[in-house]
């Protein structure tokens, strides 16, 4: 057990570290925190002052709410810009005529279950109609046929492809059907179905010729 003599010996030993003030006979031993801890403390104080000045007193920085609102606004502008860049008018379909896109359409036709219902060459089968003749069930304009590819025809078992193909890919398939399959006269073609509207490509040529002829008529 520690005796009073031991306590006094301890005090005398560390007397040089004792502070001047005394309370009820109790003296405080000077034992300052280490330098690294005090340095860290002062750094946090300086940082807090700079932070308060930057975000609150001077208003140079954005708080979380303002920063969030700016990011949302920037994202909305980015979305609008992308939509403008990839604007697509479903009411004015322009077919692809180059071989690269037509070949892409042919590949999609062969790999996206089109052949399952319409045959390898668009000749039709027990499930789907012949795509190579002049008869059509849902019109033969690019705009109407694009909607058929995009939204399908549930009552006829036609699958909607809007979740499987991009707009560009749907136009590639459509271009392949109208410019390559139409009038190709494949073997084992299915009997006509629907209304006779003619070949799309042939109609387009006739319409162009009629327009030229009409433009040359003078009174």
Secondary structure, DSSP 8 states (H G I E B T S, - for coil): ---HHHHHHHHHHTGGGEEEEEETTEEEE-----HHHHHHHHHHHHHHHHHHIIIIIS--S--HHHHHHHHHHHHHHHHHHHHHHT---TTS-----SHHHHHHHHHHHHHSSHHHHH-TTS---SSS--SSSSEESS-SSHHHHHHHHHH-BGGGTB---TTTS-HHHHHHHHHHIIIIITT---TT-----SEE---HHHHHHHHHHHHHHHHH---
